[in-house]
Amino acid sequence: MNHRLIFIFLDGLGLGENSGHNPFFMQGRKGFFHDLLQDIPSMKTSVETDQLVFCGIDAVCGVDGLPQSATGQTSL
C-alpha cells in the first residue's frame, strides 16, 4: 500500500476555539476547509477518512511562552 503524508502549516494562523476570535468560525463564512472537513476547523475538529486525517497539533511542545513556529514545525 502506498501512503503519503502532507503537513500543511499556515504560519500565524492556528486552530482556535469556536468563537469570533477564530477566523474559520466567523458567521456565514464557509469555504475550502469547511467543504473538506464538513465542519468548521477548530481545536475540537477531528476528521479521519480513507483519504484524510485532520487534527490539531500542539506545536509549543510544552514550552511556556509564545510558540515559535519554526521550532514547532521542525519538531513535528
Buried (B, 14 or more C-beta within 10 A) or exposed (E): EEEEEEEEEEEEEBBBEBEEEBEBBEEEEEEEBEEEBEBBBBBEBEEEEEEEEBEBEEBBEEEEEEBEBEEBBEEE
